[in-house]
Amino acid sequence: MDDVHFLQSLLRINSSNPPGNEHEVTKAFIERCKMNELPFKVTNLGNNRSNFELTLKGTGDKHLFFCGHMDTVSPGETEWTYPPFSGEIIDNKIYGRGASDMKSGLAAMFLAIESIYLEKITPIPTITFLATTGEEVDSCGARAFLEETENRTIDALVIGEPTNEKVVVGHKGALWLEITTFGKTAHGSMPDQGINAVDHMVHVINELTSLKLTWTIAKEPLGSSSLAVTMIEGGIQTNVIPDRCIIRVDIRTVPPQAHEKLIEELRGKLDKLIEKQKLYEYKLTKVLDRPSIITSSSADLIQCALAIKGETDAQCFGVSYYTDGAVLNPRSEIPTLIYGPGDEKLAHQPNESVAIDAFKRSIEFYKNLALSFDTTMNGHKSLAQGGTE
């Protein structure tokens, strides 16, 4: 099976999350490893979910880590021109859910390491490839990996998310909040007898709109932070005063913004609304918390990537989406490169695709990175030190 056919085989596996079923992707990696006598490790997480891992021992004491996720989002309700699990090739592009995000990057990293092994090249750094479960929802695979990896050290982390072959040195943080306002039901014809939770949510949204202006900052190359109310639900029926209203808020942050400080400030604003009798009662719940990560362009890993590309520090970028790096490296202690053949603008879209030429170039990029990453570095960082937020 050649490289393109291998990627097609991964795209034909439905690993939409939920429920995930990532072990079906793991099986494809296992079959490939057994065919080429490549050692591997599987961590079973239950419910047909697993992490897949392989390691090539190097001659030096550095540890280079390649990581990607096996799950995808659902293909959605929109009709696709080409079936989402077909892996169909049209005009030198492979179509399918996960083609960009991120089975192309995942396959390319694996194939690069496989190539080093088959060519009987002993790399200088020890190289580990980790394919995780659950990144699209809760990063359960990355968290499970941390739990069993207390003493492992890592010098550099490469994440194969879609970057359109750009050298990306960081991503924004993501903070998702759920805010519920409570009230008291009454007949719709007698609104003064109740407490309208929807009316009160209007005041909450106004506070969020105001905070959006004061919270927004910019940091290159990540860009600006943002806040958006993305979901709302409330009410029972037309002639009943609603006693509950719920919103979801998507906040994207950049350093040095701290998520707990943002939550504390928001709670203060909501408490003042209660004092002003514009809010009866509320609940604020943290749904998702992923810190931003950023690596200096001067880091050896980034300089190595730029040298392979023939590019300069000015060609380092940031992305707005989060990655498993937020779990594996939440305090940006480990130099991290995000690089992949997929186009981030096609992620989660109907008719998702990846250019075959970009996929093949990325295999060579990852291989070159693994073989040229041998410069002196300042000590090791432990994944356990990184921890999680």
Beta strands, then each sheet from edge to edge (+ up, - down):
strand 1: 41-46
strand 2: 49-56
strand 3: 63-69
strand 4: 89-90
strand 5: 93-95
strand 6: 126-132
strand 7: 153-154
strand 8: 156-159
strand 9: 167-171
strand 10: 173-182
strand 11: 218-219
strand 12: 223-224
strand 13: 226-234
strand 14: 244-253
strand 15: 281-290
strand 16: 293-294
strand 17: 316-319
strand 18: 336-338
strand 19: 353-355
strand 20: 381-382
sheet 1: 1+ 2- 6+ 3+ 8+ 18+
sheet 2: 4+ 5- 19+
sheet 3: 7+ 20-
sheet 4: 16+ 9- 17-
sheet 5: 13+ 14- 10+ 15-
sheet 6: 11+ 12-
end
